[in-house]
Amino acid sequence: MTYNKMVKSIPKENREKLSDRLIDTILKSKRVDKMPDRLAKNILSRWSQGPLTDDDSLAELLEASVLLEPEKTVESLKQKLQMVNLAKAVEQVSAKGG
């Protein structure tokens, strides 16, 4: 399953909270060298245009968060956001290597 498919089912009322949590995970990561330049530039470009709550923006945030902090991302999805199905999908993708 792709990150785009994963985020399509997220209700609008949960998107801002998810976006904020993923951004926090990315910004606090000490593994920034693992994020491809292309992904970082895309996220920054989208962020300059407004909130990162559309499907493409959330998919890129999720991808970046999983690349940098896979365990923290899954834990956050399960514990703090109560998005167990999304966490399971992320775990499957992580186990396959991205």
VOPAGU-2260 file (C-alpha; in pm, 1 decimal, decimal comma):
REM VOPAGU-2260
SITE   aa  ch    i         X         Y         Z
SITE  MET   A    0       0,0       0,0       0,0
SITE  THR   A    1     132,8     344,5     -86,4
SITE  TYR   A    2     136,3     639,9     150,6
SITE  ASN   A    3    -115,6     817,7     -74,2
SITE  LYS   A    4    -360,6     529,1     -36,6
SITE  MET   A    5    -305,9     523,3     338,8
SITE  VAL   A    6    -399,6     887,2     393,0
SITE  LYS   A    7    -707,6     893,0     168,2
SITE  SER   A    8    -921,2     736,0     440,2
SITE  ILE   A    9    -827,7     989,3     707,7
SITE  PRO   A   10   -1128,0    1207,2     797,0
SITE  LYS   A   11   -1091,7    1582,9     750,6
SITE  GLU   A   12   -1134,0    1645,9    1122,4
SITE  ASN   A   13    -821,5    1435,6    1199,0
SITE  ARG   A   14    -592,4    1568,2     927,1
SITE  GLU   A   15    -461,9    1878,7    1102,4
SITE  LYS   A   16    -379,6    1684,2    1418,2
SITE  LEU   A   17    -201,1    1417,0    1211,5
SITE  SER   A   18     -11,3    1679,0    1013,7
SITE  ASP   A   19     102,6    1856,6    1331,8
SITE  ARG   A   20     215,2    1530,2    1493,4
SITE  LEU   A   21     411,4    1420,0    1184,5
SITE  ILE   A   22     575,7    1761,2    1151,9
SITE  ASP   A   23     681,2    1743,8    1518,9
SITE  THR   A   24     831,4    1398,5    1465,9
SITE  ILE   A   25    1022,0    1514,6    1158,2
SITE  LEU   A   26    1152,5    1836,1    1315,6
SITE  LYS   A   27    1265,6    1662,3    1634,8
SITE  SER   A   28    1443,6    1381,2    1452,7
SITE  LYS   A   29    1819,3    1353,6    1474,3
SITE  ARG   A   30    1822,1    1141,5    1157,5
SITE  VAL   A   31    1757,5    1419,3     904,9
SITE  ASP   A   32    2029,7    1280,1     679,6
SITE  LYS   A   33    1794,0     991,5     594,1
SITE  MET   A   34    1542,7    1219,6     421,8
SITE  PRO   A   35    1592,1    1259,1      46,1
SITE  ASP   A   36    1636,4    1619,9     -69,1
SITE  ARG   A   37    1342,4    1579,4    -307,5
SITE  LEU   A   38    1107,1    1493,1     -22,7
SITE  ALA   A   39    1227,2    1778,1     199,4
SITE  LYS   A   40    1189,6    2030,3     -83,5
SITE  ASN   A   41     840,4    1905,9    -168,9
SITE  ILE   A   42     727,1    1935,6     192,0
SITE  LEU   A   43     872,3    2284,6     231,7
SITE  SER   A   44     717,1    2397,0     -96,0
SITE  ARG   A   45     374,1    2266,3       3,9
SITE  TRP   A   46     407,1    2415,8     351,7
SITE  SER   A   47     474,6    2760,9     205,7
SITE  GLN   A   48     142,2    2733,4      21,2
SITE  GLY   A   49     -67,6    2651,0     327,2
SITE  PRO   A   50    -158,2    2377,8     574,6
SITE  LEU   A   51     -24,5    2029,4     504,2
SITE  THR   A   52    -360,1    1853,6     525,0
SITE  ASP   A   53    -435,7    1743,3     168,1
SITE  ASP   A   54    -370,1    1385,0      54,5
SITE  ASP   A   55     -36,9    1454,8    -118,0
SITE  SER   A   56     101,2    1662,7     169,3
SITE  LEU   A   57       0,5    1409,6     433,7
SITE  ALA   A   58     145,7    1127,0     224,6
SITE  GLU   A   59     480,8    1306,8     202,7
SITE  LEU   A   60     479,7    1390,0     573,6
SITE  LEU   A   61     400,9    1029,5     657,8
SITE  GLU   A   62     675,6     903,5     427,2
SITE  ALA   A   63     929,9    1142,9     579,6
SITE  SER   A   64     828,2    1058,9     935,3
SITE  VAL   A   65     854,9     685,1     866,4
SITE  LEU   A   66    1194,4     727,3     700,2
SITE  LEU   A   67    1332,2     924,7     992,8
SITE  GLU   A   68    1154,6     775,0    1292,9
SITE  PRO   A   69     957,0     461,2    1206,1
SITE  GLU   A   70     902,4     344,4    1563,8
SITE  LYS   A   71     805,2     688,1    1694,5
SITE  THR   A   72     568,1     737,9    1401,8
SITE  VAL   A   73     386,2     410,7    1464,1
SITE  GLU   A   74     371,4     473,4    1839,2
SITE  SER   A   75     232,8     821,7    1783,5
SITE  LEU   A   76     -29,5     695,6    1539,6
SITE  LYS   A   77    -143,4     427,3    1783,0
SITE  GLN   A   78    -117,0     598,1    2120,3
SITE  LYS   A   79    -159,3     969,7    2064,5
SITE  LEU   A   80    -381,0     981,3    1756,4
SITE  GLN   A   81    -574,9     655,3    1796,7
SITE  MET   A   82    -515,2     572,0    1428,0
SITE  VAL   A   83    -452,9     200,6    1470,9
SITE  ASN   A   84    -536,5     101,2    1111,4
SITE  LEU   A   85    -299,3     362,3     971,7
SITE  ALA   A   86     -30,0     247,0    1216,0
SITE  LYS   A   87     -71,6    -113,5    1098,5
SITE  ALA   A   88     -41,7      -7,6     733,3
SITE  VAL   A   89     273,0     190,0     815,9
SITE  GLU   A   90     421,2    -109,5     998,0
SITE  GLN   A   91     361,9    -328,8     693,2
SITE  VAL   A   92     530,5     -78,3     461,9
SITE  SER   A   93     819,5     -32,2     705,8
SITE  ALA   A   94     871,0    -407,1     729,3
SITE  LYS   A   95     897,2    -424,5     350,2
SITE  GLY   A   96    1160,0    -150,9     346,7
SITE  GLY   A   97     960,2     156,5     254,0
